[in-house]
């Protein structure tokens, strides 16, 4: 089902907007809460199934509104249980969403833009350029569809197999805005989606279990701290401005000193007492002992943990993954200095669902590949000069 212009897509409406909508028809606020629970908690795909709503009210909803998640073009399953959906967001654009099951959690990685303007050379999305921001309904629609699909599969497994009396469980326990796009450059729509994720009448997730990942859009880090502080991950990837200017071009606008100061301000409001610094491990580019020493100095300035990410190659990058031994040594350097450090386990790489591999299908409006040719080649030459 695709979003229409004639009817209001209730997937993108928060509590206040739904209350105002219902009030137009003389409905009380509790009707809005009922509607929200049907849509987001019960994953209802039509108004007709909402049995405790008055028939007249359902008729008004059916006439003026819709429940319209982006349509699924493809679904893939990895050998490790990871699932990836390609969602059609119109005008020949598609975005990807990934579900990563683990023993103690289920994490959904959601996209916020069709493409990305940040253009990091190690990220497959960046090579596709940028078309547009996703709406709140398109962002939440990814969560709505994944929850609906995964819970239906779980219900089917209970019916068909042993343990049919097992009580319902939350399949998606964590949501990370780490898919295609820079979330903070689509601030208003992402903010609306975050508030729905946290709303007890919608998805009821804890602030600690919803993470926004940013490449360092300082003004919006400050706004998020005031508007809806959730867990924050920063795509650091380099310990100094000279290298980060090349790995994360946004650094030229918001250099490290500004970014680290913004992180410290965010910590005054954050649900966790640390910032997660994401650090992709690129062979011969950012993985030396000197780089580790510089990261240790950063850790002295901001309460943080480091998440080291083995690079997941894709054809256009020209970059290589740091050898496993180098990653272990690098992590040990940080750990020995008292810095909390983890190495992300690669998941879903057999279906191109791993970190940095999400590409979807983007009709670029920025002509980025004409403006920034051979980015990885230039990066490698500069680093070894």
Phi, psi and omega in degrees: 000137181246157183291138181250161178267340184283326185241156182279127180274107185290347177300331184262006183262130175276184185301314181295318181294319178294320178298317178296320180296312181297323180298331179299334180256015178081013182276152179276159180305329182295334176295322178296320178294319177300314181299317180298317180295320178299315186289311190264323181275319181263358177056038180297136179260356178210160180281337184298329183282353184280080195292336181266009173263142180301144182301321179297318179296318178298324178295320178295318177298315182296329181283323189250347188229171175210164172244099194231094172278155174304144179287148180270123175275314179215156171227133180235148178237131179275161177294340180265008177096349177296141178236143181228132175247140171255115184258133176279119178246023170089158178053041177064027174250145177215147179235160184247147179225139186232134173250128182241106179276137174226172184299322187249005181195165171228117187252129177252126179258118191247145176268151180240346180218154169274094186095194181200143180265352186287327171062048174289134187290345181264004186246125182298323180301319184299333180284348180270352182080207187217140175246305181194167172285149172276149175283166176302319180297323179288327178289309179293329179302329176295316178293316180302312182293315182298315179299314181299315183291313183293321179291325177296319177296320180293318178299319180296320180294324180293320181292318187277339187233186179292160179081027183297338181271004180300130182295156180302148178226154178285119181281314179262108182261337183225143174234131178237130175274075184231014179278212182293134174101164174260107187305321185284351172270003172231051197300308187298317180290323177293320179300316177300320179292318179300317181296325175292320178300325184273340186295130181294340177269358177245260184259341172060032180280150175286148176302330180289340184255008173242124185237131171257128177255129181228150175277357174118047178274088193305311183301325182276339169298316179295320179293319180298323179301327180273322189274318186196073184291112174245183177298142183241131172241136181244126177283091186278293170068351176204146184264002180215160185294323184300315180283321183292330175303328182270323181280323180230087188306336178299340180299335179294333178269322181232084184293172189306317182300315178296319182295314181295323176297319179295323178297318179294323176294321181296324182298339178291342183238348190291150177285343175245157183266024177208158171258138174271122174261116176277136185218106182278135187266110184247123186301120176074005183250309185221025190240024182272169176298325178297319177298320179297319179297322178293324177293323178299322177295322176297320181295338176283345183260336183224132174295118190206168164230151179254134175246103180279131186242112173302129181297135177256105188297151170217156194305321188283345192288319185071008182256160182237150176287137173301138178302151183303322180296320179294320178298317180297316180295316180300313179297321181294324177302315181292315181298317180298334178273005178087015180264125178296123186221133174235158174246119183293131175285129180289124180234142173071019182289341178285350175238022181053043180249007182277170183304130179087354184262350185293129184230324181058220180210111187235129174269095190298131175255000187256348182053044188294325183287341174278326182278330185231067182286150172051046183299314183293321180298316178297318181300313182295317180298316181295319184293329182262001180291000000 
